[in-house]
Amino acid sequence: MSARAFEAELRAGLQALGLALSDQQVGRLLDYMALIQKWNKVYNLTSVRDPAEMLTHHLLDSLAAVPPLQRHLASLGEGVARKLLDVGSGGGLPGVVFAICCPELSVSCVDTVAKKAAFVQQVAAELRLGNLRGVHARVENLSGPFDVVSCRAFASLPDFVNWSQAALGEGSVWLAMKAKHPVDELAALPATVQVFHVEQLVVPGLEAERCIIWMKPA
């Protein structure tokens, strides 16, 4: 897939998602994908090597969660700097995408693998994203408060909420990106966690089920 075709597909996907991004933001998304492709062999960031697959399975998949995130942030009101923690972020999906699309949001991508956290730091520097940082740590050792704690294909819902509990503040929420509706995981959640919304996502170009599980402390 040529760079021009990749950009055209990305812009079509953004239009399908109703996401209005500036040319600078689109450029940063393209530069981010180029960095993943460049450093994938060294850092082992993703098993996906094909650019077309990377566009749908990683970039558009992460972008599908941006409008719901933006709606949630808007509901919190104006004038306060908001913070998001992306858990088990790997090469920065969806955390880097969130940072590019929501410049007013401070995004920390945490991963237990040092070179993946270092890669996110490198992305922040190269793309001049002052609102993004990579953190090499175990999420259990991080304290908040973060307004949103997110994950994508990270762990089971009970493990995710258990490990990241200390990162939440008053009024904070969990945003867990999942493939199919995770019936068994939802049933295994402790009584201290309330699921307040299950939001279906449609990823342009991807014939697969996707959803966000929104949760908060009960």
N, C-alpha and C positions, 0 to 999 in steps of 0.2 A: 504494500500500500504506500503510495507516494505521500509526501508531506502535505501536498495540496489536497489530495483525496481525504487524508486523515482529518485535516482542518474542516473540510466541507461536511464530513460525517459528524464531527463534533458539533459544528454549528447547527446542523439539522436536529441532532439530539437535544441540544439546549432549547431549540424552538419547541420541540415536542414536549419538553418538560416545563415550558413556560418560564424559563430562566433567562432573564435579561442581564447579560454580563457585558462589561466594557471590552473593547479590543485588547486592552492591557491584560485583563483577567483571562481572556481566551488565550492570549499569548503565553501567559504564565502556566496555564494548564498544558499547553503544547510543550513548553520548555520542561515542565515537570515530567511528562511522559518520556521526553527525550533523555532526561537524566536517569530515569528508571532503566531505560533500554541500555544506556551507556554503562551504568554501574551494576547491572543485574548479575553479570558474570562474576564480579568481585564480591558483591555483598549478598548474593542469592536472595534477592528481594521478593521475587515471585517465580512460580513455576511456569507462568504464562510467558511465552516468548514471541508469539505472533502479534504484530502491532494491531491488526484488526480485532483480534480477540481481547487484547489489552484495553482497547477503546471501549468495547461493550462490557466485558466482565469486570473491569476495574474502574475506568474513568466514569463512564455513564452510570454504572451501578452506584458509585459513590455520589455522583451528581444528583441522582434521583432522590437522595435524602436531604438535599439542600433546601428545597422549598418548605418541607415540613419543619426543618430546623429553623429557617427564617421566620416562619409563622409563630413558632414557639418563642423565639427571642423577642419578636414584636409584642407578644402578649405579656412579656415581663415589664414592659414600659421603657421609656427613653431615659437617656442621661446617665445610666450606670454602665461602667465597663463590665462586660460579661466574660466569663472564663469557661472553657471547655477542656476536658481531659479525654483524650482518645486512647483507650486501653488496648494493649497488644497491637499497636499501630503498624508494626512491621516497617514497610517502606513508606508509610504515611497515608494509608488508605483506611478511612476517609479523611483523616485529620488534615492533611495538606490541602485537600480539595476544599474542606470547610474553611480553612484559613484564607485561601485564594478568593473564595466566593463571599465570605463574610469578613471584610477587613476590620470591622469594628469589634470582632470577637478575638479574644486572646486564646490561642490553641496550643496545648501541650500534648505531644505524642509520646507516650511511654511504652518502652519495650525492654524486655529482659536481655535482648541481644545487643551488645554494645555497638556493633557496626551498623545495625539498622537505625539506632538512635542517632549515631554519627551521620548517617546519610541524611536524615531529616534535618539535622543542623546544617548540613551542607546545602540542602535545598533552600532553607531559610536564607542563607547567605547569598547564594547565587541568584535567587529570584527576588531578593531584597524584601522578604516578608518579615517585617518587624514584629508581627503578631504571632509568629510560629516558633516553637522550640522543640527539639528532640530531647527526651529525658531517658537516660539509661538507669532503670530501677525496676523493682517489683512494685506493682500497684498497691499491694498491701502496706508498703512502707511510705506511701505518699499521703499527706494530709491536705485537705482543701482549705477553704471551700471552693469547689467548682460548681457553676450553675447547671452544667450538663456534663454527664459522664457517658461517653459513647463507646461502642465497639462494633466491629464488623467481622463476622466469622472468627470470633475469638475463643469463646468457651461456652459451656452450657449457661443458661440464664441463672440458675442458682449459684454457680461458681462466680460468675461475673458480678452479681450484686453482693455476694459475700466478700469477695476480695477487695471491692472498690468502695465499700460502705463508708470508710473514713474520709473519702474524698468529697463526700456530699456535704452541703450546708443546708441552711433552712430554705425550704422551697425548691431545692434542687431536684433534678430528674435524671433518670437513666434513659438512654436512647440506644437500643440494641437492634442492629440490622441483622435480619435473619432471612434464610431462603424460604422454605415452606413454613406454614404456621406450626410452631413447635409445641404441639399439644402436651407431650410428656414433660417437657421442660417447664411449661407454664404450671402444670399440675404439681411439680416438685418445688415450686417457689415457697419460701417460708411465709408465714402469716404476717410477718413484719413488712412485707413488700406488697404494694398494691399496683396491679396493672390497670392503668386508666385509659389506655387507648391501644388498639392494634390497627396500624395504618398500612393498607396495601399499597405497594409501589409498583409502577409500571416502568421498566427500564427499556428505553428505545433500542430496538435491534436485538433484544434478548428475550427469547421465548422461555421464560422461567419465572416461577413464583418468587416474589420478594416482599418483605414487610418490615415495618419498624414496630418493635414492642416498646411502648412508652411505660415507664414504671416510676414509682416514687415510694419513699418510706410510708408505711401505713400509719 
